[in-house]
Amino acid sequence: MATFVDRVKLHVTAGNGGHGCASVKREKFKPLGGPDGANGGRGGDIVLVVDPNTNSLLDYHFSPHRKAGNGKPGGGDFQTGSNGADLVLPVPSGTVVKDGFGEVVADLVGSGTRFVVAHGGVGGLGNAALATSKRKAPGFALLGEPGEEGEFALELKSVADVALVGYPSAGKSSLIAAMSAAKPKIADYPFTTLVPNLGVVSAGESVYTIADVPGLIPGASDGKGLGHEFLRHIERCAVLVHVLDCATLETDRDPISDLDVIEAELRAYEDSRDESEWGIYGRLSERPRLIVLNKTDIPEGKDLADIVRPELQARGLDVFEVSAVSRAGLRELSFALAKIVDTARESRVEPEPERIVIRPKAVDEVGFTISYDEAEDAYFVRGTKPERWVRQTDFNNEEAVGYLADRLNKLGVEVELVKMGANEGDTVVIGDGPRAVVFDWQPSIPTGALGVTATGGRRGEDPRLHLHEDRPTSRDAEYRKAHRRRANGTIDVFAPEDDE
């Protein structure tokens, strides 16, 4: 069972917006009360928040699918639906959020930093909000929009104050087990450690964390072995400790060559990274280092440590001879690390909660685009407005479909389709993916007569509504009233106002 997780895939789905309500006020002795359907509530957002009490992504390893609450539908008598509950997900400081394309969308550092990873859907309008002077009692309402959904990768970089670096089987796991209460898997073969192991070390009044991470090999900076999985964990550690094996059985290795190889890989990795990714401790080359000559309990190891120690000290490095088995030298090492960590903490400026800047998208002046696909013999309509309108439409309601047709016509979709040579019955697709809507085009304007309303009906009307002859409209009432006035001799000419 995993005990530490530093990289997870998170699948998020924000809450859907509540549907609007289509209702007409009905009250005793008050006929024609008018529409009173209210709007639906907004769907809940999914928010990542840096929590100082969280130090792992383990929860999301076992439960990677998260969903926020849906908005409630609107009701009659102007009762607006309640908003869905936001889902707040705590993450450790130093969590990097990447989208499905591997691009960094947020670097969460500092307690309280918030980032909305998925926005909830907007609630649909009720028929009270859709009422106009020409549409006094709409018999429909708009549907709530679905919430955003997506897959994100969460990577944790800030794992410890001290990072143990070294070749595989150099004794890093044994060292952290001897210095702390951590119980890593220890074996005599390379790459025993596949995930970082964390341990808490107490040295007097100082308490700090130490990490044993997968070993380095030549080419790690290019991703060889477990290189990248290891290297990202030392980006925000205050101290680097080189654990050098003084009892290796490989004839082509020695502590000096191991140190040179590891330092070369660190420099190569450092040069490949962006300056903004190094955080509060700066570049790797600027961080303090200690040298640990391990396995000195073995006679050959002790002799080799005595040989290489002068050369390492000549480079200006502090050298400690230790043995994880006999625990020799561990106390001196722990207090030396505590002193360096305390100094780094005093000089460190505690990161302020990052202020997430929301940059709105540029206003789309065109509003939509139309393309023709010969292979599918269909016209594809793409745009923020038409795609949103389609999602809001209840296609089981004829009046709602007529309202959608009127909106698309007002936006200019029909005129553009005529210009592109579309004919009645051609396939038109609005949107993309599983939410796309496919239909056979029934134009309200005749082909070739751009901008001219068809003689069969008026703009803003759905011809299918004429199937319900028993349902009088406001225009029918205006005509009857005008004819009565003309019959009574109050007016001589009847000229109804133009819709336009």
Sequence and secondary structure as in RCSB ss.txt:
>XXXX:A:sequence
MATFVDRVKLHVTAGNGGHGCASVKREKFKPLGGPDGANGGRGGDIVLVVDPNTNSLLDYHFSPHRKAGNGKPGG
GDFQTGSNGADLVLPVPSGTVVKDGFGEVVADLVGSGTRFVVAHGGVGGLGNAALATSKRKAPGFALLGEPGEEG
EFALELKSVADVALVGYPSAGKSSLIAAMSAAKPKIADYPFTTLVPNLGVVSAGESVYTIADVPGLIPGASDGKG
LGHEFLRHIERCAVLVHVLDCATLETDRDPISDLDVIEAELRAYEDSRDESEWGIYGRLSERPRLIVLNKTDIPE
GKDLADIVRPELQARGLDVFEVSAVSRAGLRELSFALAKIVDTARESRVEPEPERIVIRPKAVDEVGFTISYDEA
EDAYFVRGTKPERWVRQTDFNNEEAVGYLADRLNKLGVEVELVKMGANEGDTVVIGDGPRAVVFDWQPSIPTGAL
GVTATGGRRGEDPRLHLHEDRPTSRDAEYRKAHRRRANGTIDVFAPEDDE
>XXXX:A:secstr
  S   EEEEEEE          B  BTTB    B          EEEEE TT    HHHHH  EEE       B
TTTB       EEEEE TTEEEE TTS EEEEE STT EEEEE        HHHH  SS SS S         EE
EEEEEE    SEEEE STTSSHHHHHHHHSS      SSTT   S EEEEEEETTEEEEEEE     TTGGGT T
THHHHHGGGTT SEEEEEEETT   TT  HHHHHHHHHHHHHHHHHHS GGGSGGG  GGGS EEEEEE TTSHH
HHHHHHHHHHHHHHTT EEEE  TTT TTHHHHHHHHHHHHHHHHHH                 SS  EEEEETT
TTEEEEE HHHHHHHHH  TT HHHHHHHHHHHHHHTHHHHHHHTT  TT EEEESSGGG EEEE   SS TT T
T   TTS TT  GGGGG TTS  HHHHHHHHHHHHHHTTS S        
